[in-house]
Amino acid sequence: MVTLADEGITEENAEDGQSFAENAALKARGYASLRGFLTLADDSGLEVDTLNGEPGIYSARYGGETSDEGRIRRLLREMEGVPWEKRTARFKCVIAIASNTGLATCTGQCRGVITFESRGTEGFGYDPVFYVPELGKSMAELSFQAKNRMSHRSRAATKARQILRNILKAPSP
């Protein structure tokens, strides 16, 4: 496996799709076309039920904020007055795999609840306000290893690994 940096690729693909799957596919197909390599790309973010799925595909730039803290403040402000039982959310990741024979996508989710205030110092993004009920902790209170065992990215990557195994076992045309 190689990265974009390993290949000297500095072009950025537009993420102007209407879903995580569309954005991941745009990136995977775009980068695959540059070198003809089997290519993986992902798109991920936070979907909050009471906010009709926002911030969704705009998670990294929610409300025009440029910092994790600013995005968290914006999210908590939007959720003022929302009771605990209606603060359900999910982290979602879609990995797209583009090859010369087509495209496959894999989705992983991690369900949780948006807290009323930040908790923990590990992780990034919305981790401090994303509480995982079965673990009794926010994502930012989990160790790197624990988070990676159950995260949305881990779940999508597990599915992608199986697709890659199948692709790589297949005889070349």
MODELLER restraints for C-alpha pairs under 7 A, 6 or more apart:
rsr = mdl.restraints
at = mdl.atoms
rsr.add(forms.Gaussian(group=physical.xy_distance, feature=features.Distance(at['CA:13:A'], at['CA:27:A']), mean=5.63, stdev=0.5))
rsr.add(forms.Gaussian(group=physical.xy_distance, feature=features.Distance(at['CA:13:A'], at['CA:30:A']), mean=6.49, stdev=0.5))
rsr.add(forms.Gaussian(group=physical.xy_distance, feature=features.Distance(at['CA:15:A'], at['CA:23:A']), mean=5.08, stdev=0.5))
rsr.add(forms.Gaussian(group=physical.xy_distance, feature=features.Distance(at['CA:15:A'], at['CA:26:A']), mean=6.99, stdev=0.5))
rsr.add(forms.Gaussian(group=physical.xy_distance, feature=features.Distance(at['CA:16:A'], at['CA:23:A']), mean=6.57, stdev=0.5))
rsr.add(forms.Gaussian(group=physical.xy_distance, feature=features.Distance(at['CA:17:A'], at['CA:23:A']), mean=4.97, stdev=0.5))
rsr.add(forms.Gaussian(group=physical.xy_distance, feature=features.Distance(at['CA:19:A'], at['CA:57:A']), mean=6.27, stdev=0.5))
rsr.add(forms.Gaussian(group=physical.xy_distance, feature=features.Distance(at['CA:20:A'], at['CA:43:A']), mean=5.21, stdev=0.5))
rsr.add(forms.Gaussian(group=physical.xy_distance, feature=features.Distance(at['CA:20:A'], at['CA:44:A']), mean=6.13, stdev=0.5))
rsr.add(forms.Gaussian(group=physical.xy_distance, feature=features.Distance(at['CA:20:A'], at['CA:57:A']), mean=6.06, stdev=0.5))
rsr.add(forms.Gaussian(group=physical.xy_distance, feature=features.Distance(at['CA:20:A'], at['CA:94:A']), mean=5.97, stdev=0.5))
rsr.add(forms.Gaussian(group=physical.xy_distance, feature=features.Distance(at['CA:21:A'], at['CA:94:A']), mean=5.60, stdev=0.5))
rsr.add(forms.Gaussian(group=physical.xy_distance, feature=features.Distance(at['CA:23:A'], at['CA:43:A']), mean=6.18, stdev=0.5))
rsr.add(forms.Gaussian(group=physical.xy_distance, feature=features.Distance(at['CA:24:A'], at['CA:41:A']), mean=5.43, stdev=0.5))
rsr.add(forms.Gaussian(group=physical.xy_distance, feature=features.Distance(at['CA:24:A'], at['CA:42:A']), mean=4.65, stdev=0.5))
rsr.add(forms.Gaussian(group=physical.xy_distance, feature=features.Distance(at['CA:24:A'], at['CA:43:A']), mean=5.06, stdev=0.5))
rsr.add(forms.Gaussian(group=physical.xy_distance, feature=features.Distance(at['CA:24:A'], at['CA:94:A']), mean=6.50, stdev=0.5))
rsr.add(forms.Gaussian(group=physical.xy_distance, feature=features.Distance(at['CA:24:A'], at['CA:95:A']), mean=6.12, stdev=0.5))
rsr.add(forms.Gaussian(group=physical.xy_distance, feature=features.Distance(at['CA:24:A'], at['CA:96:A']), mean=5.33, stdev=0.5))
rsr.add(forms.Gaussian(group=physical.xy_distance, feature=features.Distance(at['CA:25:A'], at['CA:96:A']), mean=5.30, stdev=0.5))
rsr.add(forms.Gaussian(group=physical.xy_distance, feature=features.Distance(at['CA:27:A'], at['CA:41:A']), mean=5.91, stdev=0.5))
rsr.add(forms.Gaussian(group=physical.xy_distance, feature=features.Distance(at['CA:28:A'], at['CA:39:A']), mean=5.57, stdev=0.5))
rsr.add(forms.Gaussian(group=physical.xy_distance, feature=features.Distance(at['CA:28:A'], at['CA:40:A']), mean=5.55, stdev=0.5))
rsr.add(forms.Gaussian(group=physical.xy_distance, feature=features.Distance(at['CA:28:A'], at['CA:41:A']), mean=4.90, stdev=0.5))
rsr.add(forms.Gaussian(group=physical.xy_distance, feature=features.Distance(at['CA:28:A'], at['CA:96:A']), mean=6.01, stdev=0.5))
rsr.add(forms.Gaussian(group=physical.xy_distance, feature=features.Distance(at['CA:28:A'], at['CA:97:A']), mean=6.23, stdev=0.5))
rsr.add(forms.Gaussian(group=physical.xy_distance, feature=features.Distance(at['CA:28:A'], at['CA:98:A']), mean=5.47, stdev=0.5))
rsr.add(forms.Gaussian(group=physical.xy_distance, feature=features.Distance(at['CA:29:A'], at['CA:98:A']), mean=5.56, stdev=0.5))
rsr.add(forms.Gaussian(group=physical.xy_distance, feature=features.Distance(at['CA:31:A'], at['CA:39:A']), mean=6.83, stdev=0.5))
rsr.add(forms.Gaussian(group=physical.xy_distance, feature=features.Distance(at['CA:32:A'], at['CA:38:A']), mean=6.27, stdev=0.5))
rsr.add(forms.Gaussian(group=physical.xy_distance, feature=features.Distance(at['CA:32:A'], at['CA:39:A']), mean=5.35, stdev=0.5))
rsr.add(forms.Gaussian(group=physical.xy_distance, feature=features.Distance(at['CA:32:A'], at['CA:98:A']), mean=6.41, stdev=0.5))
rsr.add(forms.Gaussian(group=physical.xy_distance, feature=features.Distance(at['CA:32:A'], at['CA:99:A']), mean=6.97, stdev=0.5))
rsr.add(forms.Gaussian(group=physical.xy_distance, feature=features.Distance(at['CA:37:A'], at['CA:99:A']), mean=6.85, stdev=0.5))
rsr.add(forms.Gaussian(group=physical.xy_distance, feature=features.Distance(at['CA:38:A'], at['CA:98:A']), mean=5.76, stdev=0.5))
rsr.add(forms.Gaussian(group=physical.xy_distance, feature=features.Distance(at['CA:38:A'], at['CA:99:A']), mean=4.63, stdev=0.5))
rsr.add(forms.Gaussian(group=physical.xy_distance, feature=features.Distance(at['CA:39:A'], at['CA:97:A']), mean=5.57, stdev=0.5))
rsr.add(forms.Gaussian(group=physical.xy_distance, feature=features.Distance(at['CA:39:A'], at['CA:98:A']), mean=5.17, stdev=0.5))
rsr.add(forms.Gaussian(group=physical.xy_distance, feature=features.Distance(at['CA:39:A'], at['CA:99:A']), mean=6.56, stdev=0.5))
rsr.add(forms.Gaussian(group=physical.xy_distance, feature=features.Distance(at['CA:40:A'], at['CA:95:A']), mean=6.68, stdev=0.5))
rsr.add(forms.Gaussian(group=physical.xy_distance, feature=features.Distance(at['CA:40:A'], at['CA:96:A']), mean=5.62, stdev=0.5))
rsr.add(forms.Gaussian(group=physical.xy_distance, feature=features.Distance(at['CA:40:A'], at['CA:97:A']), mean=4.59, stdev=0.5))
rsr.add(forms.Gaussian(group=physical.xy_distance, feature=features.Distance(at['CA:40:A'], at['CA:98:A']), mean=6.52, stdev=0.5))
rsr.add(forms.Gaussian(group=physical.xy_distance, feature=features.Distance(at['CA:41:A'], at['CA:95:A']), mean=5.64, stdev=0.5))
rsr.add(forms.Gaussian(group=physical.xy_distance, feature=features.Distance(at['CA:41:A'], at['CA:96:A']), mean=5.37, stdev=0.5))
rsr.add(forms.Gaussian(group=physical.xy_distance, feature=features.Distance(at['CA:41:A'], at['CA:97:A']), mean=6.73, stdev=0.5))
rsr.add(forms.Gaussian(group=physical.xy_distance, feature=features.Distance(at['CA:42:A'], at['CA:93:A']), mean=6.81, stdev=0.5))
rsr.add(forms.Gaussian(group=physical.xy_distance, feature=features.Distance(at['CA:42:A'], at['CA:94:A']), mean=5.48, stdev=0.5))
rsr.add(forms.Gaussian(group=physical.xy_distance, feature=features.Distance(at['CA:42:A'], at['CA:95:A']), mean=4.25, stdev=0.5))
rsr.add(forms.Gaussian(group=physical.xy_distance, feature=features.Distance(at['CA:42:A'], at['CA:96:A']), mean=6.04, stdev=0.5))
rsr.add(forms.Gaussian(group=physical.xy_distance, feature=features.Distance(at['CA:43:A'], at['CA:93:A']), mean=5.83, stdev=0.5))
rsr.add(forms.Gaussian(group=physical.xy_distance, feature=features.Distance(at['CA:43:A'], at['CA:94:A']), mean=5.57, stdev=0.5))
rsr.add(forms.Gaussian(group=physical.xy_distance, feature=features.Distance(at['CA:43:A'], at['CA:95:A']), mean=6.74, stdev=0.5))
rsr.add(forms.Gaussian(group=physical.xy_distance, feature=features.Distance(at['CA:44:A'], at['CA:92:A']), mean=5.42, stdev=0.5))
rsr.add(forms.Gaussian(group=physical.xy_distance, feature=features.Distance(at['CA:44:A'], at['CA:93:A']), mean=4.13, stdev=0.5))
rsr.add(forms.Gaussian(group=physical.xy_distance, feature=features.Distance(at['CA:44:A'], at['CA:94:A']), mean=6.25, stdev=0.5))
rsr.add(forms.Gaussian(group=physical.xy_distance, feature=features.Distance(at['CA:45:A'], at['CA:56:A']), mean=5.62, stdev=0.5))
rsr.add(forms.Gaussian(group=physical.xy_distance, feature=features.Distance(at['CA:45:A'], at['CA:57:A']), mean=6.16, stdev=0.5))
rsr.add(forms.Gaussian(group=physical.xy_distance, feature=features.Distance(at['CA:45:A'], at['CA:59:A']), mean=5.31, stdev=0.5))
rsr.add(forms.Gaussian(group=physical.xy_distance, feature=features.Distance(at['CA:45:A'], at['CA:91:A']), mean=5.68, stdev=0.5))
rsr.add(forms.Gaussian(group=physical.xy_distance, feature=features.Distance(at['CA:45:A'], at['CA:92:A']), mean=5.60, stdev=0.5))
rsr.add(forms.Gaussian(group=physical.xy_distance, feature=features.Distance(at['CA:45:A'], at['CA:93:A']), mean=6.69, stdev=0.5))
rsr.add(forms.Gaussian(group=physical.xy_distance, feature=features.Distance(at['CA:46:A'], at['CA:55:A']), mean=6.15, stdev=0.5))
rsr.add(forms.Gaussian(group=physical.xy_distance, feature=features.Distance(at['CA:46:A'], at['CA:56:A']), mean=5.32, stdev=0.5))
rsr.add(forms.Gaussian(group=physical.xy_distance, feature=features.Distance(at['CA:46:A'], at['CA:59:A']), mean=6.10, stdev=0.5))
rsr.add(forms.Gaussian(group=physical.xy_distance, feature=features.Distance(at['CA:46:A'], at['CA:90:A']), mean=5.87, stdev=0.5))
rsr.add(forms.Gaussian(group=physical.xy_distance, feature=features.Distance(at['CA:46:A'], at['CA:91:A']), mean=4.54, stdev=0.5))
rsr.add(forms.Gaussian(group=physical.xy_distance, feature=features.Distance(at['CA:46:A'], at['CA:92:A']), mean=6.28, stdev=0.5))
rsr.add(forms.Gaussian(group=physical.xy_distance, feature=features.Distance(at['CA:47:A'], at['CA:53:A']), mean=4.33, stdev=0.5))
rsr.add(forms.Gaussian(group=physical.xy_distance, feature=features.Distance(at['CA:47:A'], at['CA:54:A']), mean=5.27, stdev=0.5))
rsr.add(forms.Gaussian(group=physical.xy_distance, feature=features.Distance(at['CA:47:A'], at['CA:55:A']), mean=5.91, stdev=0.5))
rsr.add(forms.Gaussian(group=physical.xy_distance, feature=features.Distance(at['CA:47:A'], at['CA:56:A']), mean=4.89, stdev=0.5))
rsr.add(forms.Gaussian(group=physical.xy_distance, feature=features.Distance(at['CA:47:A'], at['CA:89:A']), mean=5.56, stdev=0.5))
rsr.add(forms.Gaussian(group=physical.xy_distance, feature=features.Distance(at['CA:47:A'], at['CA:90:A']), mean=5.37, stdev=0.5))
rsr.add(forms.Gaussian(group=physical.xy_distance, feature=features.Distance(at['CA:47:A'], at['CA:91:A']), mean=6.31, stdev=0.5))
rsr.add(forms.Gaussian(group=physical.xy_distance, feature=features.Distance(at['CA:48:A'], at['CA:54:A']), mean=5.63, stdev=0.5))
rsr.add(forms.Gaussian(group=physical.xy_distance, feature=features.Distance(at['CA:48:A'], at['CA:88:A']), mean=6.26, stdev=0.5))
rsr.add(forms.Gaussian(group=physical.xy_distance, feature=features.Distance(at['CA:48:A'], at['CA:89:A']), mean=4.23, stdev=0.5))
rsr.add(forms.Gaussian(group=physical.xy_distance, feature=features.Distance(at['CA:48:A'], at['CA:90:A']), mean=6.56, stdev=0.5))
rsr.add(forms.Gaussian(group=physical.xy_distance, feature=features.Distance(at['CA:49:A'], at['CA:88:A']), mean=5.81, stdev=0.5))
rsr.add(forms.Gaussian(group=physical.xy_distance, feature=features.Distance(at['CA:49:A'], at['CA:89:A']), mean=5.57, stdev=0.5))
rsr.add(forms.Gaussian(group=physical.xy_distance, feature=features.Distance(at['CA:50:A'], at['CA:86:A']), mean=6.49, stdev=0.5))
rsr.add(forms.Gaussian(group=physical.xy_distance, feature=features.Distance(at['CA:50:A'], at['CA:87:A']), mean=6.56, stdev=0.5))
rsr.add(forms.Gaussian(group=physical.xy_distance, feature=features.Distance(at['CA:55:A'], at['CA:62:A']), mean=5.95, stdev=0.5))
rsr.add(forms.Gaussian(group=physical.xy_distance, feature=features.Distance(at['CA:62:A'], at['CA:71:A']), mean=5.93, stdev=0.5))
rsr.add(forms.Gaussian(group=physical.xy_distance, feature=features.Distance(at['CA:65:A'], at['CA:71:A']), mean=5.56, stdev=0.5))
rsr.add(forms.Gaussian(group=physical.xy_distance, feature=features.Distance(at['CA:68:A'], at['CA:125:A']), mean=5.03, stdev=0.5))
rsr.add(forms.Gaussian(group=physical.xy_distance, feature=features.Distance(at['CA:68:A'], at['CA:126:A']), mean=6.97, stdev=0.5))
rsr.add(forms.Gaussian(group=physical.xy_distance, feature=features.Distance(at['CA:72:A'], at['CA:126:A']), mean=6.29, stdev=0.5))
rsr.add(forms.Gaussian(group=physical.xy_distance, feature=features.Distance(at['CA:76:A'], at['CA:116:A']), mean=6.83, stdev=0.5))
rsr.add(forms.Gaussian(group=physical.xy_distance, feature=features.Distance(at['CA:87:A'], at['CA:113:A']), mean=5.29, stdev=0.5))
rsr.add(forms.Gaussian(group=physical.xy_distance, feature=features.Distance(at['CA:87:A'], at['CA:114:A']), mean=5.32, stdev=0.5))
rsr.add(forms.Gaussian(group=physical.xy_distance, feature=features.Distance(at['CA:88:A'], at['CA:112:A']), mean=5.89, stdev=0.5))
rsr.add(forms.Gaussian(group=physical.xy_distance, feature=features.Distance(at['CA:88:A'], at['CA:113:A']), mean=4.40, stdev=0.5))
rsr.add(forms.Gaussian(group=physical.xy_distance, feature=features.Distance(at['CA:88:A'], at['CA:114:A']), mean=6.39, stdev=0.5))
rsr.add(forms.Gaussian(group=physical.xy_distance, feature=features.Distance(at['CA:89:A'], at['CA:111:A']), mean=5.95, stdev=0.5))
rsr.add(forms.Gaussian(group=physical.xy_distance, feature=features.Distance(at['CA:89:A'], at['CA:112:A']), mean=5.36, stdev=0.5))
rsr.add(forms.Gaussian(group=physical.xy_distance, feature=features.Distance(at['CA:89:A'], at['CA:113:A']), mean=5.46, stdev=0.5))
rsr.add(forms.Gaussian(group=physical.xy_distance, feature=features.Distance(at['CA:89:A'], at['CA:114:A']), mean=6.62, stdev=0.5))
rsr.add(forms.Gaussian(group=physical.xy_distance, feature=features.Distance(at['CA:90:A'], at['CA:109:A']), mean=6.34, stdev=0.5))
rsr.add(forms.Gaussian(group=physical.xy_distance, feature=features.Distance(at['CA:90:A'], at['CA:110:A']), mean=5.39, stdev=0.5))
rsr.add(forms.Gaussian(group=physical.xy_distance, feature=features.Distance(at['CA:90:A'], at['CA:111:A']), mean=4.28, stdev=0.5))
rsr.add(forms.Gaussian(group=physical.xy_distance, feature=features.Distance(at['CA:90:A'], at['CA:112:A']), mean=5.75, stdev=0.5))
rsr.add(forms.Gaussian(group=physical.xy_distance, feature=features.Distance(at['CA:91:A'], at['CA:109:A']), mean=5.58, stdev=0.5))
rsr.add(forms.Gaussian(group=physical.xy_distance, feature=features.Distance(at['CA:91:A'], at['CA:110:A']), mean=5.21, stdev=0.5))
rsr.add(forms.Gaussian(group=physical.xy_distance, feature=features.Distance(at['CA:91:A'], at['CA:111:A']), mean=6.54, stdev=0.5))
rsr.add(forms.Gaussian(group=physical.xy_distance, feature=features.Distance(at['CA:91:A'], at['CA:152:A']), mean=5.96, stdev=0.5))
rsr.add(forms.Gaussian(group=physical.xy_distance, feature=features.Distance(at['CA:92:A'], at['CA:108:A']), mean=5.82, stdev=0.5))
rsr.add(forms.Gaussian(group=physical.xy_distance, feature=features.Distance(at['CA:92:A'], at['CA:109:A']), mean=4.54, stdev=0.5))
rsr.add(forms.Gaussian(group=physical.xy_distance, feature=features.Distance(at['CA:92:A'], at['CA:110:A']), mean=6.67, stdev=0.5))
rsr.add(forms.Gaussian(group=physical.xy_distance, feature=features.Distance(at['CA:92:A'], at['CA:152:A']), mean=5.55, stdev=0.5))
rsr.add(forms.Gaussian(group=physical.xy_distance, feature=features.Distance(at['CA:93:A'], at['CA:107:A']), mean=5.67, stdev=0.5))
rsr.add(forms.Gaussian(group=physical.xy_distance, feature=features.Distance(at['CA:93:A'], at['CA:108:A']), mean=5.26, stdev=0.5))
rsr.add(forms.Gaussian(group=physical.xy_distance, feature=features.Distance(at['CA:93:A'], at['CA:109:A']), mean=6.45, stdev=0.5))
rsr.add(forms.Gaussian(group=physical.xy_distance, feature=features.Distance(at['CA:93:A'], at['CA:152:A']), mean=5.58, stdev=0.5))
rsr.add(forms.Gaussian(group=physical.xy_distance, feature=features.Distance(at['CA:93:A'], at['CA:153:A']), mean=5.56, stdev=0.5))
rsr.add(forms.Gaussian(group=physical.xy_distance, feature=features.Distance(at['CA:93:A'], at['CA:156:A']), mean=6.39, stdev=0.5))
rsr.add(forms.Gaussian(group=physical.xy_distance, feature=features.Distance(at['CA:94:A'], at['CA:105:A']), mean=6.54, stdev=0.5))
rsr.add(forms.Gaussian(group=physical.xy_distance, feature=features.Distance(at['CA:94:A'], at['CA:106:A']), mean=5.50, stdev=0.5))
rsr.add(forms.Gaussian(group=physical.xy_distance, feature=features.Distance(at['CA:94:A'], at['CA:107:A']), mean=4.46, stdev=0.5))
rsr.add(forms.Gaussian(group=physical.xy_distance, feature=features.Distance(at['CA:94:A'], at['CA:108:A']), mean=6.51, stdev=0.5))
rsr.add(forms.Gaussian(group=physical.xy_distance, feature=features.Distance(at['CA:94:A'], at['CA:156:A']), mean=6.45, stdev=0.5))
rsr.add(forms.Gaussian(group=physical.xy_distance, feature=features.Distance(at['CA:95:A'], at['CA:105:A']), mean=5.52, stdev=0.5))
rsr.add(forms.Gaussian(group=physical.xy_distance, feature=features.Distance(at['CA:95:A'], at['CA:106:A']), mean=5.25, stdev=0.5))
rsr.add(forms.Gaussian(group=physical.xy_distance, feature=features.Distance(at['CA:95:A'], at['CA:107:A']), mean=6.54, stdev=0.5))
rsr.add(forms.Gaussian(group=physical.xy_distance, feature=features.Distance(at['CA:95:A'], at['CA:156:A']), mean=6.40, stdev=0.5))
rsr.add(forms.Gaussian(group=physical.xy_distance, feature=features.Distance(at['CA:96:A'], at['CA:103:A']), mean=6.82, stdev=0.5))
rsr.add(forms.Gaussian(group=physical.xy_distance, feature=features.Distance(at['CA:96:A'], at['CA:104:A']), mean=5.72, stdev=0.5))
rsr.add(forms.Gaussian(group=physical.xy_distance, feature=features.Distance(at['CA:96:A'], at['CA:105:A']), mean=4.36, stdev=0.5))
rsr.add(forms.Gaussian(group=physical.xy_distance, feature=features.Distance(at['CA:96:A'], at['CA:106:A']), mean=6.58, stdev=0.5))
rsr.add(forms.Gaussian(group=physical.xy_distance, feature=features.Distance(at['CA:97:A'], at['CA:103:A']), mean=5.58, stdev=0.5))
rsr.add(forms.Gaussian(group=physical.xy_distance, feature=features.Distance(at['CA:97:A'], at['CA:104:A']), mean=5.19, stdev=0.5))
rsr.add(forms.Gaussian(group=physical.xy_distance, feature=features.Distance(at['CA:97:A'], at['CA:105:A']), mean=6.21, stdev=0.5))
rsr.add(forms.Gaussian(group=physical.xy_distance, feature=features.Distance(at['CA:98:A'], at['CA:104:A']), mean=6.67, stdev=0.5))
rsr.add(forms.Gaussian(group=physical.xy_distance, feature=features.Distance(at['CA:106:A'], at['CA:156:A']), mean=5.46, stdev=0.5))
rsr.add(forms.Gaussian(group=physical.xy_distance, feature=features.Distance(at['CA:106:A'], at['CA:159:A']), mean=6.00, stdev=0.5))
rsr.add(forms.Gaussian(group=physical.xy_distance, feature=features.Distance(at['CA:106:A'], at['CA:160:A']), mean=6.02, stdev=0.5))
rsr.add(forms.Gaussian(group=physical.xy_distance, feature=features.Distance(at['CA:107:A'], at['CA:156:A']), mean=4.93, stdev=0.5))
rsr.add(forms.Gaussian(group=physical.xy_distance, feature=features.Distance(at['CA:108:A'], at['CA:152:A']), mean=4.56, stdev=0.5))
rsr.add(forms.Gaussian(group=physical.xy_distance, feature=features.Distance(at['CA:108:A'], at['CA:153:A']), mean=6.13, stdev=0.5))
rsr.add(forms.Gaussian(group=physical.xy_distance, feature=features.Distance(at['CA:108:A'], at['CA:155:A']), mean=4.64, stdev=0.5))
rsr.add(forms.Gaussian(group=physical.xy_distance, feature=features.Distance(at['CA:108:A'], at['CA:156:A']), mean=4.10, stdev=0.5))
rsr.add(forms.Gaussian(group=physical.xy_distance, feature=features.Distance(at['CA:109:A'], at['CA:152:A']), mean=4.32, stdev=0.5))
rsr.add(forms.Gaussian(group=physical.xy_distance, feature=features.Distance(at['CA:109:A'], at['CA:155:A']), mean=6.86, stdev=0.5))
rsr.add(forms.Gaussian(group=physical.xy_distance, feature=features.Distance(at['CA:110:A'], at['CA:151:A']), mean=5.80, stdev=0.5))
rsr.add(forms.Gaussian(group=physical.xy_distance, feature=features.Distance(at['CA:110:A'], at['CA:152:A']), mean=4.98, stdev=0.5))
rsr.add(forms.Gaussian(group=physical.xy_distance, feature=features.Distance(at['CA:111:A'], at['CA:132:A']), mean=6.98, stdev=0.5))
rsr.add(forms.Gaussian(group=physical.xy_distance, feature=features.Distance(at['CA:112:A'], at['CA:130:A']), mean=6.18, stdev=0.5))
rsr.add(forms.Gaussian(group=physical.xy_distance, feature=features.Distance(at['CA:112:A'], at['CA:131:A']), mean=5.38, stdev=0.5))
rsr.add(forms.Gaussian(group=physical.xy_distance, feature=features.Distance(at['CA:112:A'], at['CA:132:A']), mean=4.73, stdev=0.5))
rsr.add(forms.Gaussian(group=physical.xy_distance, feature=features.Distance(at['CA:112:A'], at['CA:133:A']), mean=6.37, stdev=0.5))
rsr.add(forms.Gaussian(group=physical.xy_distance, feature=features.Distance(at['CA:113:A'], at['CA:130:A']), mean=5.80, stdev=0.5))
rsr.add(forms.Gaussian(group=physical.xy_distance, feature=features.Distance(at['CA:113:A'], at['CA:131:A']), mean=5.09, stdev=0.5))
rsr.add(forms.Gaussian(group=physical.xy_distance, feature=features.Distance(at['CA:113:A'], at['CA:132:A']), mean=6.65, stdev=0.5))
rsr.add(forms.Gaussian(group=physical.xy_distance, feature=features.Distance(at['CA:114:A'], at['CA:129:A']), mean=5.36, stdev=0.5))
rsr.add(forms.Gaussian(group=physical.xy_distance, feature=features.Distance(at['CA:114:A'], at['CA:130:A']), mean=4.94, stdev=0.5))
rsr.add(forms.Gaussian(group=physical.xy_distance, feature=features.Distance(at['CA:114:A'], at['CA:131:A']), mean=6.06, stdev=0.5))
rsr.add(forms.Gaussian(group=physical.xy_distance, feature=features.Distance(at['CA:115:A'], at['CA:129:A']), mean=4.97, stdev=0.5))
rsr.add(forms.Gaussian(group=physical.xy_distance, feature=features.Distance(at['CA:115:A'], at['CA:130:A']), mean=6.31, stdev=0.5))
rsr.add(forms.Gaussian(group=physical.xy_distance, feature=features.Distance(at['CA:115:A'], at['CA:131:A']), mean=6.27, stdev=0.5))
rsr.add(forms.Gaussian(group=physical.xy_distance, feature=features.Distance(at['CA:117:A'], at['CA:129:A']), mean=6.26, stdev=0.5))
rsr.add(forms.Gaussian(group=physical.xy_distance, feature=features.Distance(at['CA:118:A'], at['CA:128:A']), mean=4.70, stdev=0.5))
rsr.add(forms.Gaussian(group=physical.xy_distance, feature=features.Distance(at['CA:118:A'], at['CA:129:A']), mean=4.93, stdev=0.5))
rsr.add(forms.Gaussian(group=physical.xy_distance, feature=features.Distance(at['CA:119:A'], at['CA:128:A']), mean=4.84, stdev=0.5))
rsr.add(forms.Gaussian(group=physical.xy_distance, feature=features.Distance(at['CA:119:A'], at['CA:129:A']), mean=6.36, stdev=0.5))
rsr.add(forms.Gaussian(group=physical.xy_distance, feature=features.Distance(at['CA:119:A'], at['CA:138:A']), mean=6.28, stdev=0.5))
rsr.add(forms.Gaussian(group=physical.xy_distance, feature=features.Distance(at['CA:119:A'], at['CA:140:A']), mean=6.57, stdev=0.5))
rsr.add(forms.Gaussian(group=physical.xy_distance, feature=features.Distance(at['CA:119:A'], at['CA:141:A']), mean=6.78, stdev=0.5))
rsr.add(forms.Gaussian(group=physical.xy_distance, feature=features.Distance(at['CA:120:A'], at['CA:128:A']), mean=5.64, stdev=0.5))
rsr.add(forms.Gaussian(group=physical.xy_distance, feature=features.Distance(at['CA:120:A'], at['CA:138:A']), mean=6.90, stdev=0.5))
rsr.add(forms.Gaussian(group=physical.xy_distance, feature=features.Distance(at['CA:120:A'], at['CA:140:A']), mean=4.58, stdev=0.5))
rsr.add(forms.Gaussian(group=physical.xy_distance, feature=features.Distance(at['CA:120:A'], at['CA:141:A']), mean=4.47, stdev=0.5))
rsr.add(forms.Gaussian(group=physical.xy_distance, feature=features.Distance(at['CA:121:A'], at['CA:140:A']), mean=5.38, stdev=0.5))
rsr.add(forms.Gaussian(group=physical.xy_distance, feature=features.Distance(at['CA:121:A'], at['CA:141:A']), mean=6.53, stdev=0.5))
rsr.add(forms.Gaussian(group=physical.xy_distance, feature=features.Distance(at['CA:122:A'], at['CA:140:A']), mean=4.31, stdev=0.5))
rsr.add(forms.Gaussian(group=physical.xy_distance, feature=features.Distance(at['CA:122:A'], at['CA:141:A']), mean=6.06, stdev=0.5))
rsr.add(forms.Gaussian(group=physical.xy_distance, feature=features.Distance(at['CA:122:A'], at['CA:142:A']), mean=6.92, stdev=0.5))
rsr.add(forms.Gaussian(group=physical.xy_distance, feature=features.Distance(at['CA:123:A'], at['CA:139:A']), mean=6.97, stdev=0.5))
rsr.add(forms.Gaussian(group=physical.xy_distance, feature=features.Distance(at['CA:123:A'], at['CA:140:A']), mean=5.12, stdev=0.5))
rsr.add(forms.Gaussian(group=physical.xy_distance, feature=features.Distance(at['CA:127:A'], at['CA:138:A']), mean=6.54, stdev=0.5))
rsr.add(forms.Gaussian(group=physical.xy_distance, feature=features.Distance(at['CA:127:A'], at['CA:139:A']), mean=4.69, stdev=0.5))
rsr.add(forms.Gaussian(group=physical.xy_distance, feature=features.Distance(at['CA:127:A'], at['CA:140:A']), mean=4.87, stdev=0.5))
rsr.add(forms.Gaussian(group=physical.xy_distance, feature=features.Distance(at['CA:128:A'], at['CA:138:A']), mean=5.88, stdev=0.5))
rsr.add(forms.Gaussian(group=physical.xy_distance, feature=features.Distance(at['CA:128:A'], at['CA:139:A']), mean=6.16, stdev=0.5))
rsr.add(forms.Gaussian(group=physical.xy_distance, feature=features.Distance(at['CA:128:A'], at['CA:140:A']), mean=4.71, stdev=0.5))
rsr.add(forms.Gaussian(group=physical.xy_distance, feature=features.Distance(at['CA:129:A'], at['CA:138:A']), mean=6.41, stdev=0.5))
rsr.add(forms.Gaussian(group=physical.xy_distance, feature=features.Distance(at['CA:130:A'], at['CA:138:A']), mean=5.24, stdev=0.5))
rsr.add(forms.Gaussian(group=physical.xy_distance, feature=features.Distance(at['CA:130:A'], at['CA:139:A']), mean=5.87, stdev=0.5))
rsr.add(forms.Gaussian(group=physical.xy_distance, feature=features.Distance(at['CA:131:A'], at['CA:137:A']), mean=5.58, stdev=0.5))
rsr.add(forms.Gaussian(group=physical.xy_distance, feature=features.Distance(at['CA:131:A'], at['CA:138:A']), mean=3.89, stdev=0.5))
rsr.add(forms.Gaussian(group=physical.xy_distance, feature=features.Distance(at['CA:131:A'], at['CA:139:A']), mean=6.27, stdev=0.5))
rsr.add(forms.Gaussian(group=physical.xy_distance, feature=features.Distance(at['CA:132:A'], at['CA:138:A']), mean=5.73, stdev=0.5))
rsr.add(forms.Gaussian(group=physical.xy_distance, feature=features.Distance(at['CA:132:A'], at['CA:139:A']), mean=6.87, stdev=0.5))
rsr.add(forms.Gaussian(group=physical.xy_distance, feature=features.Distance(at['CA:139:A'], at['CA:147:A']), mean=6.67, stdev=0.5))
rsr.add(forms.Gaussian(group=physical.xy_distance, feature=features.Distance(at['CA:148:A'], at['CA:154:A']), mean=5.81, stdev=0.5))
